[in-house]
Amino acid sequence: MHRGFLRVQNEEKRKRIIAAVTVAGVVLIVILFAVVIYQIVDICVLKARRNQLEQEYNYILSQVGQGEDWLENYELHEDEILYQLAIQNGYRPR
């Protein structure tokens, strides 16, 4: 009777260990899956941010180009532009 009791107790112990290992494995898989999902979302967000920054960079480059064109135009017609600005701001020629 003593041996039968030990056998039942060992089997119960083994079942509990198997259940604990199974639960730990499932929890580990869920955590790893959550990390993978987080990384995928993070990559998508970073790609969108990179695209936005590239668009802003290209816009700024175009604005610099327009500024250079304006500066060249200003240098060519500086006297006329200053005269027009003076008149707009209340200067009255004599």
Order of alpha helices (4+ residues) and beta strands (2+ residues): alpha-alpha
